[in-house]
Amino acid sequence: MKMFLILLFSVLFIFNSSVFAEETETTETEAEIYHFPEIKPEFYGLLGYRIVSLGGSEKAGEFEYLHSSPVIGGEIRAFPFPHRLHLEADVLNKKDYFIDMDYSYKDLILFRGINRTLFHNLDNLTLIDPQPTVANTDSREVFVRDAGEKYGVFADFKNVFLRLKTPDFPFHVYFDGKVYDRDSSSQHTLYSSPTPTASWRGRISEKREVDLNLRDYTIGMNSHLGPIEADLSHGEKRLDVTGDKVVSNYYNKKLLPYGLLPDLKSSTNTLKLHTSYTGRLVASASVSSTDKENRDSGAKADYFAGSADITYVPLTTVTLVARYKHKEADLDNPLSLPAGYLGYSGFTTITGIKPSLSSQTDTVSGYARFRPFKGLGLNAEYTYERAKRKNSDEWNIPEKTTQRNIALSANIRPFKKLTFKTRYVHLNVSNPSYNTQPDTSDSGSISMSWNPFTWANTLLSYSIAKDKRDNLHFAGYVEAKNRTAKRDKLLGNITFMLSDKLSVTPSYAYSHNKIKQDLLIDNAANIGQLDRDVPYKDTASSYSLNVNYAPKKNLNINAEASETKGRGGFYPGNAGALQSNTIASFSVLKVKETTYSIGSDYRFKGDWAVGLKYKYNNFKDMINNPYDDAKSGMVRIILLTISKKW
Amino acid sequence: MIQSKKILLLFTLLFIFIFLGCESLKSSKPIMPIKEYEKMIAGRLDADYVGTARCLSACHSHDKIKQDFNASTMGAQLSKKSGLPIVDCESCHGPGSLAIEDITPEKVEQDRKEGKETKCKYETLIDYKNLPAQALSLICLKCHTANATFNLHNWNAGVHAMNDISCSDCHKVHVGVDLKVKPRETVEMCTKCHEEIRAEFLLPSHHPLAERKVFCTDCHDSHGTPNEKSLRKATVKETCTQCHAEKEGPFVFEHADNSEECSRCHSPHGSINNNLLVTRVPFLCLQCHEGHGRYSDTRKDVYYMNCTTCHSQIHGSDIQQRFIQ
C-alpha cells in the first residue's frame, strides 16, 4: 500500500505539470531574452473655455448644456506591472462630462467604471385654443400654467464592472452595476378640470419635476468546465421615483391622481452554457427568468426567455446554423382598483378591469452560408415565429399570429477594389395583430463600395421595403381594407484623397416613407366614416461635406457642413367626416437643420497644443406651423483649449 | 488500522481525481476541430519559433508597432511582470525562423547606411490578408474559448460572424491602451460599415449618438446575441427601458401588448417626427384606432391636434384605461 501511494504521487508530480504551472527554463542567451521595455506613465491635461450663444428654441442645441463654462480634461496611463491603470476625464460643464477608468491587476482583478452625463433640452409647447375668443366649457379651452418655463432633463449614467479571477484557472466572479439618475423638469399635459368647482374638462399644460433613480445590479460567476463553459448570474433592478411622482388635479369637483410614475422592482436569474468556440460544431444555450412588480399598483409580470443555437461547419465553404427561441410574458394586473386608491378620497372604485395580454412566442430559424470561392458569399435564412396570446378576445386581437420570413443575401467581391452587397427579405404574416403589421412584406437592398483610384473611395446604397395589408381591423368595423406602405432610402458618398494631407468627403442621404391606408373616423353622430386610401408621406434628405486638412505635421484642421431637410404630413380626403384642410394642417411638417463646424489643433514643442472648435447649428421650422411641435432656434458654440502631454 | 488505511486511500484517490479533473477542466477541446483552418493558422511547419527578442531586435520598422503595442493588454502579455498569461508575437503570427533567415544586425546596419530598409520574409508568416474571416477569428478564439469569455457566448451564430466579419475588423491588436474600442469611438467604428445608420442619426429627432452621449453598444452587442438586431436584451422593450425605465411597467392598464414592442411607434435611431415617432401624429394613432366622434367642427380640431395632449399616459397607466390619467 505505501509503495503504491508513493508511486502514484510520483506519477502526479512528474506528469501533471499544468496543475503545478511550472515554467520550463530554456537555455537562451542573454541576447535572445526579450526585455520588456519599462513603460513610463503618460499624462495628458487640458484646460479651456466654452462659449455658448443661443437664439430661439433650445432644439438647435438639443443635447448641449447651453451655458458658457470652463472646461477641464485629462488622461493618465500608468503600467507599474502587475498593475495597469487608465483614467480619462472630459468635463465640459457641471451637466456634461465623461469619465472612464480602467484598472487591472494581473489577470486577477479587472475593474471598469464609466460615468457619463447628458443634458437634454426640451421645448415648452403651447397648447392651442381653436376658438380663443369664445369661452367654451370643453376640451377646446386651454389653461397654460407653465408660460415661460424652461425645460430640460439631466441624465447621469454610471456603469461599474468588477471581475475577480482565481489564479491559473478560468473561474470568475463578477459584479456589473448600473445606476441611472435623471432629474427632469418637463411639460406635463392633461385633460382635466381647470378649477376645483368645474364639472367639465379642458386641456392643461403645467410644469412637472421628477427625479428617477434606477439601479440595476448583477452578480454572477462563470467558469470553464471541460467541454463546456457555464455562467450563472442574478440581477436586481429597482426604480424609485421622487418629486412630482403623481400629479393632482380636479375632475368633476373631485381631486384625482394623474400621470402616476410607479416605483418598479424586478429580479432576473440567468444561466448560459456554451461549448468551445473553435470546432466544427459549436452550441450555446441560455435561459433567464424575470419577475417584475409595480410597487404602487401591484401589477406583476413574469418573463421567461430561453434560446439555443447550434453552428455546424461541415466544410470550410459551408456554415449551417439552427436557432430556437422561446419567450413567455405572463402579466397579472389587478382586476379592480379600490376607492381611495393612492390616497385620493375622490377616487371611486373601478371594477371589471381587462386582464392584460399574456403571450408565448416560439421562434425557430435556420441559416446557411455558402462561400464557393473567394470573393463570393451566399446566405439564406428561414425564420418561423408563432405568438400565442392569452385573453386576446377581450382585446379584439387574434389569439395566434404566425410569421414566416425568408432572407437571401450575397456579398460579391469581383476584384479587390469593388464590393457588392445585396439582400432580399420576404415576410408573410398570418393573423397580424395590429393594423401596422402587414400580411406580406418584401424588402431589398443593394450597396456598392468601390475604390476606382487610390485617391477615391465611393459608397452607394439603396434599399426599398413594401408592405401590404388586406384586412384592417377597427373594433368590429368590417369595411376597412387596405394598407400599403413603401419605404426607401438612398445613400452615397465619395472620399477624395487629394493628397496625403487633404481629404474631402461629400455625401448625400435620402429617405422616403409613404403609406396609404383606410382610416375610420367618427362623424358628429358618432358613426364611423371610412376614408379610403388616406395618404401619408414623410421625406428627409441630408447633404454633408467633410474636409480634413493637415498642412503641417503639427497642424490638423477639420471642417464639416451639413444640411438636413425633413417634411411630412397626411392628407385625409373624406369630406363627409373631415375638413381635409384643417386636419392635414395639424400634421404638416417642414423643417431644415443646418450645421457648420470647424476645428483645429496646433501642437507646439514640449508636447503643448492649442485647440479651437467652432460649431453653428440652425434648426428652422420652415412653415411656422404652430401645431407641428417644431420651433426654430440657433446656437453657436466656441471651444478654446490648451493641453499638454508629459 | 485497516479502517484508517481505507480512509487514507479514499482521500488520496479523491485528491488525485480533483487534480486530474482540474487539468481536464482547464483544457479546451473543440468539438470536431476544423483541420483546414487549424493548418492555416499553425504557420509553416518547416519553421521554428525564434522568440520575441529576435522578432523585434533588428528591424526598426517594427519600432512604431512595438511602441503602440507595449501599452496594450496584448503587449503587456509579452512581460512576465504583468502577471498575465504570456502571449508573444509568434503565438499569433506563427513560427518566425524563415522570416528572419539571413537577417543579422550587421546586415541591418549595412542597409541603413545604404538608405535601404531591411525587410524580413514576412510572406513566410501566417498570411493574414488572405485568411478567411472564420480562420482569422480562430486565432483569437484559440485563447478566448478557454478563459470563460462570455461576451462571445453567441459569436459563432451571430450576424457578424455569419457575414465574414472577424475579430480584427474591429479590434486593432497593435494599437492603443485598450484592445476594446472606447465607448465614444464606437460610432465611427460601427458606421464605417453601417453608413445608412449614421444617416438616420442626422434626422431632426434622434438619440444623441453623433453627440457621443449614447453609444451603439448601449443597445446592441456586436459579438452577437440570440435577439433580433443583436439587441443586448431579450426584447425591444427591455432594451429601451434600460434608460426609459418609467415606461417599463407592468401597468394596470396596458396599451395591449403594443408596449412590448416600442419600435411599432418609435424609430430608435432617428426620425423627422418629434419623440422619434415613425409617422406623424395623429396619423400614427389613426392607423389602429377609430377617430373621435360627437364633435362640433372646432372641437374636432382639438381631437386631431395631438392625441397625447389628453391621452398623456400612452405607454401604460395605473389609473385610467384611456390613458388620460
Interface residues (C-beta under 8 A of the other chain):
Chain A: M1 L5 L8 L12 N16 S18 V19 E28 A31 E32 I33 Y34 H35 F36 P37 I39 E42 E62 F63 E64 R77 F79 F81 P82 R84 H86 F98 D100 D102 S104 Y105 K106 D107 L108 I114 R116 L118 H120 L127 I128 P130 Q131 N136 D138 S139 R140 A155 F157 F169 P170 F171 H172 K178 Y180 H188 T189 L190 Y191 R203 L212 L214 D216 N222 S223 H224 L225 G226 P227 E229 D231 L239 V241 L256 P257 Y258 G259 L260 L261 P262 L264 K272 H274 T275 S276 Y277 T278 G279 R280 L281 V282 A283 S284 S286 S288 K292 E293 N294 D296 S297 A299 K300 A301 Y303 A305 S307 D309 I310 T311 V313 T316 T319 V321 R323 K325 K327 A329 L331 D332 N333 P334 L337 Y341 L342 I353 K354 S356 L357 S359 Y367 R369 R371 K374 G377 N379 R389 W395 I397 N411 S433 Y434 N435 T436 L459 S461 S463 F474 A475 Y477 R483 K489 L491 N493 A509 S511 N513 I515 Q517 L519 L520 I521 D522 N523 A524 A525 N526 I527 G528 V534 Y536 D538 T539 A540 S542 S544 S562 T564 G566 R567 G568 G569 F570 A577 L578 Q579 T582 I583 F586 S587 L589 V591 E593 F619 Y627 D629 A630
Chain B: K5 L9 T12 I16 F19 L20 C22 E23 S24 L25 K26 S27 S28 K29 P30 I31 M32 P33 I34 E36 Y37 G51 T52 A53 R54 L56 N70 A71 T73 A76 L78 S79 K81 S82 G83 L84 P85 D88 N130 P132 Q134 L138 L141 K142 H144 T145 A146 N147 A148 F150 L152 H153 N154 W155 N156 A157 M162 N163 D164 V177 D178 K182 P183 R184 E195 E196 A199 E200 L202 L203 P204 P208 E211 R212 K213 V214 P226 A234 T235 Q242 C243 A245 E246 E248 G249 P250 F251 V252 F253 E254 A256 D257 N258 E260 R264 I272 N273 N274 V278 T279 R280 V281 P282 F283 L286 Q287 C288 H289 E290 G291 H292 G293 R294 Y295 S296 D297 T298 R299 K300 D301 V302 Y303 Y304 M305 N306 T308 T309 C310 H311 S312 Q313 S317 D318 I319 Q321 I324 Q325
